[in-house]
């Protein structure tokens, strides 16, 4: 997920993430896994404040990345 720089810091990333999570829950997903590079501090902050748990680091396509996970298995109301 990427928000064009002129439109960043307007809450669009949070809104997009919320919609994706709502859709995932509606489709029956039990969890979501995401990753971001170690230099994308804004993305890290977004995931962490949205309830994602940091699960580790690794190398993906030559970049050092942080892996996150959010579980929806306990939810039965469709909320995110």
Secondary structure as UniProt FT lines:
FT   HELIX           5..7
FT   TURN            8..9
FT   HELIX           12..26
FT   TURN            27..28
FT   STRAND          31..37
FT   TURN            38..39
FT   HELIX           41..49
FT   TURN            50..51
FT   STRAND          53..60
FT   TURN            61..62
FT   STRAND          63..71
FT   TURN            73..74
//
